[in-house]
């Protein structure tokens, strides 16, 4: 048996042991195991999710062999759920794989409580009426839900959860938390203890830029009535001052200081995004509040009190030209301040827990630590219910997407995917699903789409003939490459929802397989 | 249009909708019908370069997109760390060649598909090997390998007298790449869309730590690891080179890195980090590979069939914060050494092959050393293997003009090594040779006959 750590090494480097543990605890339910569903699960089984349950009532036909890799000749005539399940199991014996031979649509109708046992449901190839019902069921049961659909050269992915909160959002680019424009006493003292003018050239070029900038900002503020550079000219003057401090042209630390000087000019206090989270009504916590909101409530108090308008310090510094000694000392100063901030948040969180009658230890220390480290990067994602979006989409956004050159094809597909479901409800087949009635289907689909648009309040908006024709040409086909793309996106979002790391997508992702200009539509 | 056979439940049920029916948003070459579907299966030959995370997905996607003649080339063997994403491999396959296992698994699952594996380095194949394919699809994780295949595909490209690419000589490439939650897919049509080299700036070279930092002022765990790996190892193991795949070597570097970190009060050296830094491990997951490969496979199908528009020309995917899919239309570098008409070298008819090779080494834009030279598929001089070297050595003292059949001008291909970012890399260049004072100098037909 291979050491699981080795097997998962390349993904542990992305989401760590914690993310992996969350995956291994998760139970995933898949509705319909055509290629879109099979490919979604394939990616999750490889990553080591805890368990999968495949639900599909159909038998394997010849056409299924042409688009689904989790089936082969020997499966013909057998339960598709059973066959896909057993091929998926081959990919990873650590995953518990089950199947149920039943049509998802019927299960949704007859046994809604069935879904409450899962962490997350991946619903593929569902028509609108089933989507609406399943969404209601999963929201009531607090089960995460993702819809995925492949349809010819288009398709969609849509997350539906009431609320998803992220502490460890791992953004690609984020401003270091250095407080160069607002140093706390220990950092100030450390900077003051170094006299740049008294140093020999070797020591001079090994002073970390953090020290240089803190000193220079202090000097500037003294000469400018306490304010820091804000205009373009002032910023340039500040940089010139830095350059004038160089002893030789090759001092990397001063070059870094000039490059990092924008960190001195950055605005004080927390970002508008974080302010919005702090202002959220969920910070009025009660006994049913999640740990996340209890901690945000503690953060809110911290910002207003000890933090002086700032979030707790992150406590790490980027690498920079420096002597080892100064760098390590500087690191310790940042770590000590982060630790002190953490203790304050922890105390405040405990008090809040006491106030709402919850166990004081109900939030583990490690979680509070992580929360403090990532406080500036918190994310709250909320998704409208499907019913809400379908009945009352944002009209202004809809109009905007329809007329925007970049989005119009994607928006057209969004409408046509819904129109195709209406079509199917009326005529018992999807437009262009069978040969022979193409012209009739095209005009019927057009009428259906126009009707849908007018129901949504978009009278007068039209979809191009080309797009309607294409939709009929697709004839509800599930092409493997499209399914693999849609399944890939769906599994990526599942991973984000389960690990509670990174930021899941918002809105509806519409795949545009014509020129690959896919779009997120927030309606 | 309703062909009775298409009403039968068949394996190509879904694909037929796309390939048999006329469409409105399609390429001009699109000629829908059962013939098109059958021709794709019979005549399209696709080479997949790399049988790793992307390669496994690509083989599956292409096999289920109507392609029946696939080949795959990869020099690697299966490792345990591949199993979280390279879904064609099982634990019991560890140690076996990736190309062979991947080909076998896909053929077992998808009937009617033939996949020829090539377990070797991409450089081991004759250049002409690559000319045999309709499209080359790249699933690679290295800049050098991409660069090489790109140069090979561009070397087939010929230009007409107006410097327009000659269509039959265009070898399309579809290239994918991933890192963590990010990836790209692109189409390269040599001569009309930018080649890999035109947009090389998209792949900035890896930043290396200065040696003085490692030796004198380490600050991060990575500095301690690289000190042990790049400096201490050579000090202690005189002459024995470090092998990253040797666990004992890796453990030694780790232990030394820990010692150094303790000495300097630096936190955070772990075994996993040591491996990551030393082997420059790029994190990789199944889902991103699936997304990028699917985009590449779909574009391959569209290029071959014309069944829809194609990506123009560079798709980026980023799933870190939300979901960002963006298409950028990059433009060609008109002066590209690789996909352009070729660097013009003017020579006297008396210049020997040896002298020509010397000239290349000093040529300001080429700086190409240890050159092997071919002309219209014929080896004029080969540096290796020894047998070929011996066979072609006598050509060195002959005038190039004679070796090239006394034409006034023609194209030669030269492979050798050049220096890029202080690193020697192998490269392939197309050169336009023009002989001074020969009749026909005014003839602008650069590409010559054939």
Interface residues (C-beta under 8 A of the other chain):
Chain A: X1 X2 X3 X6 X7 X8 X9 X10 X11 X12 X13 X14 X35 X39 X42 X43 X46 X47 X48 X61 X62 X63 X65 X66 X67 X68 X69 X72 X73 X90 X91 X152 X153 X169 X170 X171 X172 X206 X319 X320 X322 X323 X324 X327 X328 X432 X434 X435 X436 X438 X465 X466 X467 X469 X470 X473 X474 X475 X477 X478 X479 X480 X481 X482 X483 X484 X485 X487 X488 X489 X491 X492 X493 X495 X496 X502 X503 X504 X505 X506 X509 X513 X514 X515 X516 X517 X518 X519 X520
Chain B: X1 X2 X6 X7 X9 X10 X11 X12 X13 X14 X15 X17 X18 X21 X22 X23 X24 X25 X57 X60 X61 X64 X65 X80 X81 X83 X84 X85 X87 X90 X91 X94 X108 X109 X110 X111 X180 X181 X185 X217 X218 X219 X220 X264 X265 X266 X272 X275 X276 X281 X282 X283 X284 X285 X286 X287 X288 X289 X290 X291 X293 X294 X295 X297 X298 X299 X301 X308 X309 X310 X311 X312 X315 X318 X319 X320 X321 X322 X323 X325 X327
